[in-house]
Amino acid sequence: MTIQIGDRIPSATLSLATSEGPRPVSTDDFFQGRTVALFAVPGAFTPTCSANHLPGFKTSLDDIKAKGIDQVACLSVNDGWVMRAWGDSQGVGEDEIAMLGDGNGELTRALGLTMDASRGGLGERSQRYAMVVKDGVVDQLHVEQPGEFRVSSAEHLLTQL
């Protein structure tokens, strides 16, 4: 079952990309006491994710935060090292967007937001989405239809804040 507005983010351990290397972080701690704009991509370094999704949030970061968002975070079913390298390649500082690796897909499965990308050799991945999480509870959820990139974009999220 897919997570819904009003549901609490499931407990899971993610890998937060830092300059010292990946650091485990629990979703309970990460989302506690703040408002987070979380967007998920099928894969680091993939075309739409690298050309549009992550850059859109980087460009819109100040505008998003001005609307009451404390933290912007990017999630992918990749390990923390890959997320760090991707953030670096995109010029995203760790103080700007939290790059979160869900290497085993634990959170993605618990959210009910997996997709089968095995036709492209990627295996089980995350659907493309954006959500707003307030103190661990989903306030907004925008899940893309397969192959689309509209409702999970930074531009669309800004219109919803």
Secondary structure, 3 states (H helix, E strand, C coil): CCCCCCCECCCCEEEECCCCCCEEEEHHHHHCCCEEEEEEECCCCCHHHHHHHHHHHHHCHHHHHHCCCCEEEEEECCCHHHHHHHHHHCCCCCCCEEEEECCCCHHHHHHCCEEECHHHCCCEEECCEEEEEECCEEEEEEECCCCCCCCCCHHHHHHHC
